[in-house]
Amino acid sequence: MMQLKVVFLLVVFSNTRVGDASSDKVNVLFVVVDDLRPALGTYGDRFMTTPNIDNLARQAVLFEHAFVQQALCGPSRVSFLTSRRPDTTRLYDFYSYWRQAAGNFTTLPQHFKDNGYTTLSVGKVFHPGKSSNFTDDYPYSWSQPAYHPSTEKYKMAKVCPDVDGSLHMNLVCPVRVSDMPEGTLPDIQSTDKAIQLLQHRDRGRPFFLAVGYHKPHIPLKYPREYLDLYPLVKVPKVSNPIHPEYLPDVAWNPWTDIRERDDVKNLNLSFPYGPVPTNFSQLIRQSWSLGEHQEWSKYSNYEVATQVPLLVYVPGVTSRALGEEPIFPFVDLLQHRKGWMGKTTSKKRKVVSFQFKNNLDVPRSVVTTEMDNGKASNNSGKTQELKYDGGSITLTTHERERISKQLRVSELVELVDIFPTLADLAGLKVPPRCSEPSNNITLCTEGSSMAPLIYRASQVRQRSMNFGDTYGIAKENILFFKRRRTKNGQSSNRIRKHKKLHTSDRAQALQWKSAVFSQYPRPSDVLKEDSDKPRLKNIKIMGYTMRTKEFHYTEWVGFNHSTFKMNWEDLRATELYLRDKDPFENKNVAGFKQYANLIKRLSVKLHLGWRYA
């Protein structure tokens, strides 16, 4: 079962030796997954079976509260790749190129490219089309033209089989891969290409490889074998399938993008609210977990639309492995479809034994057998055991235990924080904070480096690696270790210093932002066909939303699409959700008198914006 979200980010740093032995440049694998949300085993969803992400997460830092700047592919990607917010990039739809419309801003991959990296793009990293100049911002961002799978062109094709054998352009579209045009799917092609680039990379230069996956973006087209993991009768029903109380119409999105699909058209749903019949909604949830607030698309400011999963792995920092690559075994959940014998334990736990090569140069796996009662023997190499229990996993190993408790960061973070964080972790110049205005400044950030949060979360592991008391968080700065290779190829440590971050009125252990910000445009107070994705020329209202630890507050205000300015005095609607009492945001209490003073305080904070959070 897939999940709705704008983007999922996984950042993997490799300490593979590059070029000259004295070089301490790290390789970067940057993985972006379109429309994925934190419904993963590692985020506590026990229904989901996600062992590979969960296993990787055990050696990474997991951010519990990460948010996008706009719940739409094009604006979101340009935002986190430039570390500028939509009001700076001036992109709220898909139809302008920021270098022409806003400023010649340096991108994340461009910054690495300018610092001697080979930068490569596979799949959907930038949103293709006008918003990336029809080139994925090549040659600015990439060392060579971006790779796009040839099967992308079948996104709107009639390839979804019906029971009578006829083909349709459906929303829900489980398929036999061999029957698809070219006998494959875009994400399969992207994986193959990424592996090829890793295997044949220039070992004399560090690389920044970005891999963008399309799914679970609609259409919900995927190998039908995955349906076995989520039987329809076991798919949980959404807990809040109702229209939120006191929700203003301007906050609603009528999910027009799925209405153009053949199977949805056949339902003859009313506009704008539907509802979708229960039997069909369960089919969608089997492929794409949705339906909260009676919504079936992402185009809003709800937390369910703006929160994303975010993992960052840094060798020797987030993992306990020292002097060698950590282990990321791949688990093939569809092995029984390829002729392997499968068994089920008496406790109904699926147990898989697998071999691995402790080498990321060839990112493949060998799934060898299934085991009963958590036991297996394999004389050809190291083995691990993987047990599934409602989507969660337990990993043990027959060699030295290297998997420890999940590292988590609970602070609020935003995807504009990604750019300065990766530059910081890689030892590159960290972009300075953008002044106002910043249209003429090529390199700056509207986010903050999360490196101090990562190293603080990793502190216990660092100490377990005998780093002693030299690692710590001081009042004026943060000290941490960065691994590097010496001339003889051995690992050594050096201490780098991070300057203290900007002040916050709600600092916790670190001085960190107390709020994060997103926004979404609308063409009208009244629901229209283009309410989901209005073009710039039709945008008349902007919903600015702010998430703090306790509250989610939104103001829908007038917006001038010619000057790119909001008018706080032209207030159309307000939303307030009390996160402690109403975590699913089912009741808008902005109109209740007892919250009038709270709304005044939140409104001031929202108007001040990210610079004063």
Summary of the structure (lengths in Angstrom):
residues: 613
radius of gyration: 24.1
end to end distance: 36.1
largest distance: 72.7
contacts: 2005
relative contact order: 0.15
helix: 25%
strand: 25%
